[in-house]
Amino acid sequence: MGNCWLYFGVILLSCQVVRSQRVRVLPEVEAYPNESVDLRCQFANPGSTKLTQVSWIFEATEGQRENIAVFHPVYGESFPTSAFRGRVQFTQPSLEYPSIRINNVKMSDAGRYTCEYATYPSGNEQGTTTLIMLAKPKNSAAAVTVQAGSAKVVVARCEALQGKPAATITWLAGGGGEYNSTSQMESDGTVTVKSEYRMAPASADNGRDISCVITQRTQDRPQTFTMKLAVQYAPTVRIEGYDENWYVGRTDALLTCHTDANPKVLNVTWTTVSGNLPPTVRVDQNRLLVQKVDESVNTTFVCEAKNSLGSGKSQLTASVIAHGKQTQGAVTGGIIGGIIGAVVILCLIGAGVVMYRKRLQSTENGDGPPKHKPPPPVKTGSSTEMLNKPKDQTMTITESQPLSKYDSNYYETTAAEPVTDLDDENPSPANGGAPSAWEGSGHPLGMDETASDALPPYEAANHDIVEANHEPPAASVPRGESFVSAPMLV
C-alpha cells in the first residue's frame, strides 16, 4: 500500500514538471541602470488547454509578490499601481506571447519576475525570470601623505563605489605592509568597497611604487592604479669634496653639503665646532669655498639643513699639510703615458722586424744587388787583325758587348802575350791547331829573329793610341832576353 502512494506521488510530480515547462521564459536577464530590458514569455503547445489570462508578478524579496501587468483577451491590458507604472508595457499583447518591456530600469528593479497563466481545466502555470541589475563601480585610488615612523599607518587607499555586484580589491606592494577591505550596501542596491594599505613608513619608502587592482564583473579586465608613496621626513645631511690634500697655499678647495628631505630643505648653514668660519672661506648656498688654505682652516666644519619637520647636520674635520700630495690624476696620467710609450716602441720594433724580413726575402729571391763581378768589355778585333794593320794606322778599342772568358778573343792584360805566327806568309789563326811559327826555331823563345817585331797597338793610361813598333818607356827589356808585352789598359 505504501509503494502505491509513492508511485502516485512521482506521477503527480512528473505532471507538474511537464506543465511548468510549457511556460517558456529566460532564466536570467542582465541590465544596467537607465536601460530598457525585455522579459519574454510564451505558452508552448496549449493543445486542449484553455488560456484565460496572463499576469506578470514582481518579487523583490522572498514572499513579497506584486502584480505589475495583466492581460485578458476580452478586457485587454491592465497595469496595477506599482513602482513600475508608466515604465512597463506588453511588447505584443496576446495570450500566446505576453512578453513585457521595462524602460528606465533602476537598481531596485532587480528581483524575480514570474509569468503566470490562468488555464482551464489544469489551473495556473508559470515561469520565472531573475533580473540581475549590474552597475559599473566608480574606481579611484590615492596615496596618503604620512611621516616616517615605526607605527603602522594608512599609506594608500583604493575604492570601488556603487558597483553591483561588489568589486574585489587586491594590492601589489612590497615592504611588509598589510591591507583590509570593507563593503557597504547602498540604498539603490549597489555595493561600495573600500580598501586601505598600512605599513610603518621609512624615509627610503618615499616615492616607492604601490598598486591596487580592482576586479568587477562589469569590467572587461581588472583595473590597476599605480601610486607613489609620500613619506615625509627631516633632512639627512652629508659633506663631500674633501680629498685629504689641503696643503698650505692651495686655492681650489671645495666642500659640498648634500641634503635629502621631504618636504624640501628651507635653508643650509655652515659653521665650525668653534662657532665662526675662518676668514679665508666663503659660503655659496650649500657649498663652502676655501679661497686659500692656511692654518685657520685646520678645523671641523659643520653643515646643518632644516625643513618644516626638523633639521639634520653633518661635520667634517679638515687637516692642513705642508706640501701637496700627488693626485691620482697625475699618477694615472703617468701610467697611461708609459703604456702609450711602450706601445709606440713595440710598434717601431715590429716595423723594423717586418722591413728586415722583407729585405731578406727580396735578397733570397734575387731582387737585391748582384753578388758577382761583371765581365770586362769585349775586344773589337782579334790579335791577328791588329797585327796585320799598317803601322801608321791607329785603332780605337770600343766596348760592344760583355766579354766572356770563354770567348776566343778574350784575354787578360796580366797574362802573357798571345803567340802568333808572324813569319809565315800564310799564317794560321792564333788559336788554330797548326804549329806556331815560333816553335822549332833557334830563338830562346822559339821565335825567328827575322820575324817582324810589330806588336798590336795599345792604349796608354792617358788614352793615347800607341803603335806596336814603339815600345812604351816603361818596357826597356831586350827582345832577345824576354818576351813580355807591356800591360794593356782596357
C-alpha positions, 0 to 999 in steps of 0.5 A, a space after each residue: 500500500 505504501 509503494 502505491 502512494 509513492 508511485 502516485 506521488 512521482 506521477 503527480 510530480 512528473 505532471 507538474 514538471 511537464 506543465 511548468 515547462 510549457 511556460 517558456 521564459 529566460 532564466 536570467 536577464 542582465 541590465 544596467 541602470 537607465 536601460 530598457 530590458 525585455 522579459 519574454 514569455 510564451 505558452 508552448 503547445 496549449 493543445 486542449 488547454 484553455 488560456 484565460 489570462 496572463 499576469 506578470 508578478 514582481 518579487 523583490 524579496 522572498 514572499 513579497 509578490 506584486 502584480 505589475 501587468 495583466 492581460 485578458 483577451 476580452 478586457 485587454 491590458 491592465 497595469 496595477 499601481 506599482 513602482 513600475 507604472 508608466 515604465 512597463 508595457 506588453 511588447 505584443 499583447 496576446 495570450 500566446 506571447 505576453 512578453 513585457 518591456 521595462 524602460 528606465 530600469 533602476 537598481 531596485 528593479 532587480 528581483 524575480 519576475 514570474 509569468 503566470 497563466 490562468 488555464 482551464 481545466 489544469 489551473 495556473 502555470 508559470 515561469 520565472 525570470 531573475 533580473 540581475 541589475 549590474 552597475 559599473 563601480 566608480 574606481 579611484 585610488 590615492 596615496 596618503 601623505 604620512 611621516 616616517 615612523 615605526 607605527 603602522 599607518 594608512 599609506 594608500 587607499 583604493 575604492 570601488 563605489 556603487 558597483 553591483 555586484 561588489 568589486 574585489 580589491 587586491 594590492 601589489 606592494 612590497 615592504 611588509 605592509 598589510 591591507 583590509 577591505 570593507 563593503 557597504 550596501 547602498 540604498 539603490 542596491 549597489 555595493 561600495 568597497 573600500 580598501 586601505 594599505 598600512 605599513 610603518 613608513 621609512 624615509 627610503 619608502 618615499 616615492 616607492 611604487 604601490 598598486 591596487 587592482 580592482 576586479 568587477 564583473 562589469 569590467 572587461 579586465 581588472 583595473 590597476 592604479 599605480 601610486 607613489 608613496 609620500 613619506 615625509 621626513 627631516 633632512 639627512 645631511 652629508 659633506 663631500 669634496 674633501 680629498 685629504 690634500 689641503 696643503 698650505 697655499 692651495 686655492 681650489 678647495 671645495 666642500 659640498 653639503 648634500 641634503 635629502 628631505 621631504 618636504 624640501 630643505 628651507 635653508 643650509 648653514 655652515 659653521 665650525 665646532 668653534 662657532 665662526 668660519 675662518 676668514 679665508 672661506 666663503 659660503 655659496 648656498 650649500 657649498 663652502 669655498 676655501 679661497 686659500 688654505 692656511 692654518 685657520 682652516 685646520 678645523 671641523 666644519 659643520 653643515 646643518 639643513 632644516 625643513 618644516 619637520 626638523 633639521 639634520 647636520 653633518 661635520 667634517 674635520 679638515 687637516 692642513 699639510 705642508 706640501 701637496 700630495 700627488 693626485 691620482 690624476 697625475 699618477 694615472 696620467 703617468 701610467 697611461 703615458 708609459 703604456 702609450 710609450 711602450 706601445 709606440 716602441 713595440 710598434 717601431 720594433 715590429 716595423 723594423 722586424 717586418 722591413 728586415 724580413 722583407 729585405 731578406 726575402 727580396 735578397 733570397 729571391 734575387 731582387 737585391 744587388 748582384 753578388 758577382 763581378 761583371 765581365 770586362 768589355 769585349 775586344 773589337 778585333 782579334 790579335 791577328 787583325 791588329 797585327 796585320 794593320 799598317 803601322 801608321 794606322 791607329 785603332 780605337 778599342 770600343 766596348 760592344 758587348 760583355 766579354 766572356 772568358 770563354 770567348 776566343 778573343 778574350 784575354 787578360 792584360 796580366 797574362 802573357 802575350 798571345 803567340 802568333 805566327 808572324 813569319 809565315 806568309 800564310 799564317 794560321 789563326 792564333 788559336 788554330 791547331 797548326 804549329 806556331 811559327 815560333 816553335 822549332 826555331 833557334 830563338 830562346 823563345 822559339 821565335 825567328 829573329 827575322 820575324 817582324 817585331 810589330 806588336 798590336 797597338 795599345 792604349 796608354 793610361 792617358 788614352 793615347 793610341 800607341 803603335 806596336 813598333 814603339 815600345 812604351 818607356 816603361 818596357 826597356 827589356 831586350 827582345 832577345 832576353 824576354 818576351 813580355 808585352 807591356 800591360 794593356 789598359 782596357 
